[in-house]
Amino acid sequence: MTTRSRRAAAATLLILALSVPLLGATPVASAQGAQTPSRVPYTSGLALPLPTGPYSVGRRVLHLVDRHRTDPWVPTAGNRELMVSVAYPSRGASGSPAAYMTDDEAQLLLEARGLGGVVPAATVAGARTHAQEGALPALGHFPFVLLSPGFSMPRSTLTSLADDLASRGYVVASVDHAYESVGTAFPGGRMLTCVACERVDTSEDQAAVVRGRAKDLSFVIDELTKGRQAGALSRAIDPSRIGIAGHSIGGASAAATMAADHRVRAGVDLDGDFFLHPAGAGLGRRPFMMLGAESTHSPDSENTDWSEAWKHLSGWKRWLTVTGAEHFSFTDLPYLAGQLGLSDPAAPLSGERGWYITRDYVAAFFNLHLRGIPQPILDGPVAAHPEVVLRQR
């Protein structure tokens, strides 16, 4: 993450300090042993956007352990561990409200941005979601999409996108990669922090993160489609229709996973460089979309490898930029600030507009490539989103 991106993140979270504190979360053990927050009914405060699809949304949290790999950042910890939130179409709004994150996770996120003691952790942790823990999956077989967050960011920052896709009829797995976020709760009361943040310095270090995440994401595909922990969720997934998307280095990981795993049919990069060379290689004729900030990912932008990637993408492809967006415009954080009537001076685009654009273009991409439904929004300018520029086609 660049220094400018870190400043933008801090400014966004600082806006949240002006919100009212919400009810906190108390960890309880899930069926898989993961620590997931329970919550009493909401009364006021921050809320994520309502999902737009016809399905109610369920959520399960899985703790996955790859017993064939040692953790690359802390080898003494043993096997590679992942925390995965799975959002899915459900049969109805049954179950308890799903939490955004735990108070401890929120506190570490705030401290990492220099806001500890300024923003109440419960304000961020208590943002209202629209999924239900433990709801029964809807009947049918649905396309499967994986989401990977930005470096040091927890998977919760992509919750709105995950829940909206689930409401449209997708099973969506948002993945926390151990020791790569500022704080992620794991079973046994463990809080794993960002050991990788202390070690990633060079471009080769960044490439190592991307390669490692590609292995993580392929393992999640294995576990969700064939593993015993997934249970009824595996029966809801159509393994012939798998897509992937990610923010920042998670976007690079989406491309790397596609290059290494031909089960993945389509991918999206949200404002992330590729970090691997040659950028964008190895995807064959499979479709890929790049959606990023105009200020950093236009064809004439410095320090981006999107032009190189464009040359190596040989299937259906789109290069889209968003005027006024900043690095975190494709995550939940600006939306949480924007609903308070405040704005981040580093991001002229409102959080609400950033959310609508991310939602509509990512959903259109997967509807086209995993469902075969034509999507005119991907073929040129549309009046509903004047900020989006089709750079290449």
Secondary structure, 3 states (H helix, E strand, C coil): CCHHHHHHHHHHHHHHHHCCCCCCCEEEECCCCCEEEECCCCCCCCECCCCCCCCEEEEEEEEEEEEEEECCCCHHHCEEEEEEEEEEEECCCCCEECCCCCHHHHHHHHHHCCCCCCCCHHHHHCCECCEEECCCECCCCEEEEEEECCCECCHHHHHHHHHHHHHCCCEEEEEEECCCECCEEEHHHEEECCCHHHCCCCHHHHHHHHHHHHHHHHHHHHHHHHCCCCCHHHHHEEEEEEEEEEECHHHHHHHHHHHHCCCEEEEEEECCCCCCCCCCCCCCCCCEEEEEEHHHHCCCCCCCCHHHHHHHCCCCEEEEEECCCCHHHHCCHHHHHHCCCCCCCCCCCCHHHHHHHHHHHHHHHHHHHHHCCCCHHHCCCCCCCCCEEEEEC
